Every structure is written in structure tokens, then in C-alpha cells.
Amino acid sequence: MKYLIPTLAVLLVSTLFLRADNMDNVVQTATQILEKRQGSVDPIPNEILANARGVAILTITKGGIGIGGQGGEGIIVVHHQDGNAPKVWRAPSAFSISGASIGAQIGFSTIRYIIILNTESAIGQFVGVGKIKWDATAAGTAGEDTGTATESTRDLEKHAVLVYRDSGGLFGGATLGGSSIEVDDDVNQKEYGPHIHVRDILEGKVQPPPSATRLYQILDGKRD
């Protein structure tokens, strides 16, 4: 038994921090998450997506024995408009998430999120290194899933951040505050080139990968 717990811990930590090593895999996962949500009985309203400054889609796995941890990955895409031209979704930038928690826990679970970003400062959470800080400001990150059900779409758009799961209502219960987030330069530069950095991606200096075509279709409200 004394060898069992360390072995389980190694397996959990190893599983927890396995991440995709290329953009196509991360984009494919993000597309599946969004497609599931938008094909559900309670999709994110098209107006919310159309007016968003950006969208982040991520997977977080939590687990451990005694001292737990969490790891995850995802992409952010910025919604940009030049003058009177139609808004376009720029190329995705990859990021990773890590964090730790202390408590009696064993095993692991995976949760998938779609995060609507309505301000530049919200987008800024995903383009550097540091702690996510929206636990006090994000709609849907506290209370029950129904906590914001009575808010209109227009009212929801006033929040800097909206956090959705791939199923169910606005995310209720725990928050993502305290997690550490970092741009995944390895994935980004493997896709776009060795001298490309996150600002180049978000400023539209690179072309989106073909694998993101379906993702943009869903973000633009095309379900089929």
C-alpha cells in the first residue's frame, strides 16, 4: 500500500499535464467544445458571440492525492473590425493553465469552458504570464448556474467576462481565479514561425490555420 499512493500520484500528475503539442490538435479540441455547446438546448446567444472582443476556449483537468493540482490548455481568438469592414476572427493563440489546491482529493476530472471576453483587459489575461483575476468580476463564476438566467443579452454583454461550460448554464460554483496562465509559445511558434509572438497573432499578422475554419463558422452562428 505504501507504494500505491506515490504510484497513483505519478499517474495522476502525468495525466494532468499531458498537453497537445501542435495548434491543430488544440484547435480541434476547442471546436468540439464549442460545437457541443452550440448544439445543445441552451447555446450561447449569437449576439453575445458577435459582439465579443474575443473568445477563449479551454480544458482544465483537476486531480491529485492530498495536494491536488490542475493543468489545462486552450486557445484565444480575437474578434477585430477595421473601420466599416465586417468583424473577423483573427488567428488563434495557444495558452496553458496550471495551479494547485490543498485538500483531501483522489482521482481527477476534466471541465471544459468557453469564456466570452468583452474588454481589452479581459483579453489581456490570456496574452501574458500571471494569475487569472476575474473571480470577483466574471458573470457566472459564483452562485448557481441560474444566477444570471434573468439577465438579458444586453445586460450580460456589460460583464467583462462570461464563463460557460460546454454544457449547462453559465458556470456556477467555483471560480478560475488563482490559476496561472501562460502563452504557449512552443505551440504558437511551431504553427506560425520561430519569430512570431502572441501580439503578432492577435494583431492579425499571421493567417489562421485551415483547421480553424469550422471554429470560425460556429462562432459566426453557422450550426451546420
C-alpha positions in Angstrom: 0.0 0.0 0.0 2.9 2.4 0.8 3.9 2.1 -2.9 0.4 2.5 -4.2 -0.2 6.2 -3.3 3.0 7.5 -4.8 2.4 5.5 -8.0 -1.2 6.8 -8.3 0.1 10.3 -7.7 2.6 10.0 -10.5 0.0 8.7 -12.8 -2.4 11.5 -11.9 0.1 14.2 -12.3 1.4 12.7 -15.6 -2.2 12.6 -17.0 -3.0 16.1 -15.6 -0.2 17.8 -17.5 -0.3 16.0 -20.8 -0.9 18.7 -23.4 -1.2 18.8 -27.2 2.0 19.7 -29.0 0.5 21.4 -32.1 -2.0 24.0 -32.9 -4.3 21.7 -35.0 -4.9 19.5 -32.0 -5.7 22.4 -29.7 -8.0 24.0 -32.3 -9.8 20.7 -32.9 -10.5 20.3 -29.2 -11.7 23.9 -29.0 -14.0 23.3 -32.0 -15.5 20.2 -30.4 -16.2 22.0 -27.2 -17.9 25.0 -28.9 -19.8 22.7 -31.2 -21.2 20.7 -28.3 -22.3 23.9 -26.5 -23.9 25.5 -29.6 -25.7 22.2 -30.5 -27.2 22.0 -27.0 -30.6 23.2 -25.9 -29.0 26.3 -24.4 -26.5 27.6 -26.8 -24.6 30.9 -26.3 -26.6 33.6 -28.0 -25.3 34.6 -31.4 -25.5 38.2 -30.3 -23.1 37.5 -27.4 -20.6 35.9 -29.8 -21.0 38.6 -32.5 -20.3 41.4 -30.0 -17.5 39.8 -28.1 -14.0 41.3 -28.2 -12.6 37.7 -28.0 -13.3 34.2 -27.0 -11.1 31.7 -25.1 -11.9 28.0 -25.1 -10.1 25.7 -22.7 -9.9 22.4 -21.0 -8.9 22.1 -17.3 -8.1 18.8 -15.6 -8.1 18.7 -11.8 -6.8 15.9 -9.7 -4.3 14.7 -7.1 -3.9 12.9 -3.8 -3.9 15.1 -0.7 -2.3 18.1 -2.5 -4.2 18.5 -5.7 -3.3 20.3 -8.9 -4.8 21.4 -12.1 -3.5 21.7 -15.6 -5.0 22.8 -18.9 -4.7 24.3 -22.3 -6.7 26.3 -24.8 -6.8 29.0 -27.4 -7.9 32.6 -27.6 -9.2 34.2 -30.7 -9.7 38.0 -31.0 -12.7 39.5 -32.9 -11.5 42.5 -34.8 -13.0 45.2 -37.0 -11.2 47.6 -39.3 -13.3 50.7 -40.0 -16.6 49.7 -41.5 -15.4 46.3 -42.7 -17.1 43.2 -41.2 -15.6 41.8 -38.0 -13.2 38.9 -38.5 -11.8 36.3 -36.1 -8.0 36.5 -36.1 -5.7 33.5 -35.8 -5.8 31.5 -32.5 -3.1 31.8 -29.9 -2.5 28.9 -27.6 -2.1 29.1 -23.8 -1.6 26.7 -20.9 -3.0 26.8 -17.4 -1.7 25.5 -14.1 -2.5 25.8 -10.4 -2.6 23.9 -7.2 -5.0 23.3 -4.3 -4.8 21.6 -1.0 -7.5 19.2 0.2 -8.5 15.6 0.5 -8.9 14.5 -3.1 -8.2 11.5 -5.2 -8.7 10.9 -8.9 -9.2 13.6 -11.5 -11.9 15.3 -13.5 -12.0 17.4 -16.7 -14.1 20.5 -17.3 -14.3 22.5 -20.5 -15.0 26.2 -20.7 -16.0 28.8 -23.3 -15.1 32.3 -22.0 -16.5 35.4 -23.6 -14.2 38.3 -23.3 -15.8 41.7 -23.6 -13.0 44.1 -22.8 -9.3 44.5 -23.7 -8.3 43.9 -20.1 -10.1 40.6 -20.2 -8.2 39.6 -23.3 -5.0 40.7 -21.6 -5.5 37.8 -19.1 -4.6 35.4 -21.9 -1.6 37.2 -23.5 1.0 37.2 -20.8 2.1 35.4 -17.7 0.2 35.7 -14.4 -2.8 34.8 -12.4 -6.3 34.9 -13.7 -8.1 37.6 -11.7 -11.7 37.6 -12.7 -13.2 35.6 -9.8 -14.7 38.9 -8.5 -15.8 40.3 -11.8 -16.9 37.5 -14.1 -20.5 36.8 -14.6 -21.5 33.2 -13.9 -18.5 32.4 -11.8 -20.3 32.4 -8.5 -23.6 31.0 -7.2 -25.9 28.7 -9.1 -26.0 28.2 -12.9 -29.3 30.1 -12.8 -27.8 33.1 -11.0 -27.7 35.2 -14.2 -30.6 33.5 -16.1 -32.8 36.5 -15.7 -30.2 38.9 -17.2 -30.9 40.0 -20.8 -28.3 39.5 -23.5 -27.7 43.3 -23.4 -27.1 43.1 -19.7 -24.8 40.1 -20.0 -22.6 42.0 -22.5 -21.8 44.6 -19.9 -19.8 42.0 -18.0 -16.1 41.9 -18.7 -16.1 38.1 -18.8 -18.8 35.5 -19.2 -17.8 31.9 -18.4 -19.7 29.0 -19.9 -19.2 25.3 -19.7 -19.6 23.1 -22.8 -23.0 22.1 -21.3 -25.3 23.6 -18.8 -25.8 27.2 -17.9 -23.3 29.9 -17.0 -20.7 28.4 -14.8 -21.7 28.3 -11.2 -19.9 27.3 -8.0 -16.1 27.5 -8.2 -14.1 30.1 -10.0 -10.9 30.1 -12.1 -9.4 32.9 -10.1 -5.9 32.0 -8.8 -5.0 29.7 -11.8 -1.8 30.6 -13.5 -2.0 31.2 -17.3 0.9 31.4 -19.8 1.1 31.8 -23.5 2.2 28.6 -25.2 5.0 29.9 -27.4 6.1 26.4 -28.4 2.7 25.6 -30.0 2.3 29.2 -31.4 5.8 29.2 -33.0 5.5 25.7 -34.3 2.4 26.9 -36.2 3.3 30.4 -37.2 7.1 30.6 -37.2 10.0 30.9 -34.8 9.9 34.7 -34.6 6.2 35.1 -34.1 4.9 36.2 -30.7 1.4 36.5 -29.2 1.0 40.1 -30.1 1.7 39.4 -33.8 -1.0 36.8 -33.7 -3.6 38.9 -32.0 -2.8 41.9 -34.3 -3.6 39.9 -37.4 0.0 39.5 -38.7 -0.4 35.8 -39.3 -3.0 33.8 -41.2 -5.3 31.4 -39.3 -4.6 27.7 -39.8 -7.1 25.8 -42.1 -8.0 23.7 -39.1 -9.8 26.8 -37.6 -12.3 27.2 -40.4 -15.0 25.2 -38.7 -14.4 27.0 -35.4 -15.0 30.4 -37.0 -18.1 29.1 -38.7 -19.6 28.2 -35.4 -18.5 31.5 -33.8 -20.3 33.3 -36.6 -23.5 31.4 -35.9 -23.4 28.7 -38.5 -24.6 25.5 -37.0 -24.4 23.1 -40.0 
